[in-house]
Amino acid sequence: MAEPKLKPMFPTSSDSPFEDGYDIAGERDALKDLVEAENPDEKDPRWERFMDLLEREERLRQEQSNRQQRQYADPIVPDHEARALKAIGSLVAEESDVMAIHTREAYRLFIGRTRDESTRGYGITSGKKVAAVLRSIWNLSANDNPYADWILVQVSDRVGELRQQLEQTGKQFQEDLDRLQTRGLRVSVLKSRAPVEVELGFRSPYGYMIVDLILDFDWYARVIKTMVLKNRVGDLEGKEDLYLMTPQAIFTGEVRPRHSRRRADVSEAEMRLLMEVAQGKVDVGGSDLKQEDTLL
């Protein structure tokens, strides 16, 4: 007849790190008076249990320290291989990142323009400055600043919308060029004989987000200029595709914000003029888009 299994003299737990199910937290509660005593009584009948508790706690600390030194590697991995993880250096680029820009319009976005140099009294914030500002906001985000995250989300969404708009419109023009090939005319998108190469030193992902936007606009400008050169669109229409990307419905007032400050009582003649400008049929006096200034 099998002998009855003796019940352990300590609390057990299913998630215990010990094979016998020893529950350290439960045992500490059971021996709370000894654990908290400054000078535990060695004559206490639970003294052996108390010593066992201290021994097991020390064993766990040693095992935890060893696992930490081994970088929590699989037990089959030798110690020297496990500890080599900390010796791996940080990643560095062998060469500087370089952005090649083919159009003046895209390069202007990158370098910006001071307000004093503008004939119309407005400046252009450079892509480098925008990237620097976003990096500062990104650093604020590291301090658990929810407003910084809010701004970054809004900027990311807006940049994504702009890139999608450029891609969709540019893709339509690219398809027009591709259709020419089916008719026997092979056309390639223009590129600069001497593109400007700029070394990038951005230290945040948002700097490269701005780079992506500028490169998308550069490609878009090249496609537009190609369409003008191949007589697919007019010179003025090409300029407005580059500079006046305001949707026609907004331009004519058909769609407006809830609190618009534009005049609501537009005459029929004024509306006709707005429609012609929105469709690229009329140049706007005093604008940067002069008809005599060729896009190419």
N, C-alpha and C positions, 0 to 999 in steps of 0.2 A: 504494500500500500504506500503510495507516494506521500511524502511529508508535505503538510500544508505550507504554502509559500508565505514567508514572514513579511509582514507589512513594514516598509521602510520607516525609520524613525525621523524622517524629515518630509516636508511637503514636496510634492512633485508637480510637474507641469509638462504639457505635451510639447511645448516649444522650448524646452530646456536645452542648453548647449551640451549638457552632460549625458552620457549614455544611460545612467541610472535615473534620469528624469529629475534630478535635483533642481528645486526651484529656489534660486537665490533670493528673489524678492520676497517670497513667502517665508523663507527661513529668517530673513532680516526682520520681518514683522513679528515672527514668533519669539525672536531673541532681542527685541527692541531695547529692553532695559540694559542688557549687556552691551549691545552695540553703542548705545548713547552714553554709557557710564565712562567717566574719566579713568577710573581704576576698577575694571571688572573683577568680580570676586572669583578667584580660582577655585574656591570650594563649592561654587554653584554646581548642582548636579547636571546642568546643561553645558558645562565647560567644554567637554569634548565636541559637542555640536558647534559651539562657538568657534573653537579652533578650526574645525572642519570648514566652517563658513569663511573664515579669514583666508584659509589656504586656497579654497576654490576661487575666491575673489582675486587673489594674487595670481593664480593660474590663468584666469581669464584676462587679466591686465597684461600678462606676459604674452599670451597668444594674440591679443589685439595689437600689441606693440610690434610683434613679429610680423603679423599680416600687413600692418601699416608700412613697416620697413621694406617688405617684399612687394609693396604697391598692390596688395590684394590679388596677386597673381595666383594662377592655378597651382595647387600643391605639387604637381608633377614638375613644375618649372624650377630649376636650380636657383639658389639664392642670388648668385652673382648675375644671372640673367634677369631675374625679377627686379633687382635694385638698379639695373642699368637704365630703367625707364626714366629716372630722374636726371640721367646724364645727357639725355637728348636735348640739344639746343633748340632755341626758337627758330621758326622759319624766316628766311630772308630771301629776297629776290636777287638773282644773279645779275640782272640788269634792271635799269629803271623802266618803269612803265611809260610808254610813249603813245600819244594820241596824234594821228595824222588828220589834218583838216584841209579840205580841198576848196572851200568857198569862203569868200570874205564875209558873207552874211553869218556863217556859223562861227567864224573866228571872232567877229564882233561880239557875238554872244559870250564868247569865252573871256575876252579882255574887257568888255564893257565900254562905256563912254561916259565921261563926266558931263554934268548938266551944262557947264559953261561952254562946251564945245558943240552943243547941239543947236542947229539953226532954229529949231522949234521950241527950245526951252525945256527939253526933258532929257534925262540921262538914261543909260542902260546899266543896270547892275551886272557886274561881271559874273560869269560862272564860278570863277575862283572865289569871289567874295561870298556868293551863295553857299558854296561848299564849306567855307570857313564858318559861316554862321550856323549851318546845319551841324557841323562838328561840335560847336559849342553847345548847341541844344542837345545833341547826342550825349555829351558829357554830363549835362544836367539830368538826363534820363538815368544815368548810372547812379545818381543820388536819390533814386525812387521819386522823381518829380513827375507826377501824373500829367501836368500841363505840358511838359517837354514831350512826353509820349503823344499827347493829343496833337501837338504841332507836327511831329514827325509823321503821324498817321495821315494828317491832312495833306502835308507836302507830298508824301508818297502817292496818295490817291490822285492828287492833281498832276503830278509828273506822269503817272501811269496813263491818265486820260490824254495828256498831250502827246505822249508817245504813240498811243493807239490812234489818235487822230492823224498824226503824221504818217503812220504806217498805212492806214486805210486809204488816205488820199494819194500817197505816193504809190501804193500798190495799183490803184486805178490807172495812174499815168503809166506805170511800168507795163501793165497789161495792154495799154494802147500801143506802146512801143513793140511789145511782143507780137501784136497782131500785124504790124508792118512786115515782120519777117515772113509771115505766111503769104504775103503779097510779093515777096522777093526782095524786100529792103531790110537788110540787117543793120540794126542801129544799136550802138553801145552807149551806155550812160557816160556822160562827160566826167572827166577827172582832171585835176590840176597837173600841169607840167611839173610844178614844184610845190607840192603840198607842204604846209607848215607842220613840223613835228614838234610837239610840246611834251616835255618830260613832266610826268605827274608825280606829285609827292603827297597825295591825299592819305590821311591816316584814319579815315572813317569810311564805311561803306556808302555813306550818303554823298561823298565826293564823287565816287564812281557812278552813282545814280545820275548826277548832273552831267557827267561825261557821256553817259549813254544817251541822254536827251540831246546834247549838242551834236553827237555823232548822227543821231537820227535826223536832226534838222539839216545837217550837212548833206546827208544822202538825199533827203527830200529836195534841198536846193539844187543839187546836181541833176535830179530827175526833171525838175521844173525847167532848168536852163536847157536841158536836152530837148524837152518838148518845144521850147521856143525856137531853138536853133533849127530843128527839123520841121518847123512850120506846123506843129500840131496845135499850139495855142499862140495867141498874140503876145506881143511884148508886154503890154499893159496888164493883160490878164495874168501873165506869169508873175509880174511884180505883185499883183494883189493876192495871188495864191501864196506868195512868200510873206508878205507884210500885213495883209488884211485878212486874217483868218476868222474874223467875226462872222458867225452864221447869218445868212441873209434874213431869216425871220427876226433876229435880234436887231440887225441893222435897220430894217424898215419899221420896227416897232410892233410887228405882229405878235411877237413874244417879248414880254417885259417882266421885270421883277415886281413884286407886290408894292414896293415903295419906290418906284421909278420917279425921277425928277425931270424926265424929258417932257416936252409939250405934247399933249394928247390931241390938240386940234391942228393936225398937219393938213395943209391944203392938198388938193388933188395934184397940183403942179409939183409941190414939194415931195409928195409921195412918189410921183413918177420919176423925179430926179433921184430919190433915194434908191428906187428899184434899179435904175440904170447904173448907179454907182456900185450897188451891191452885186450886179451882174457883170461888172468890169467894163461897161460901155463908156463911162465918163471918168476922166481923171479929176481928182480933187485939187482945187487951187491951193497952193501953198504947202502941199504935202511933199514928202520926200520922194514920191513916185512920179517923177517928171517923165513925160512921154519921150522927150529928147534924150533922156539918159537911158542908154540901152542896158538891158538886164545882163547881157553877156559881156 
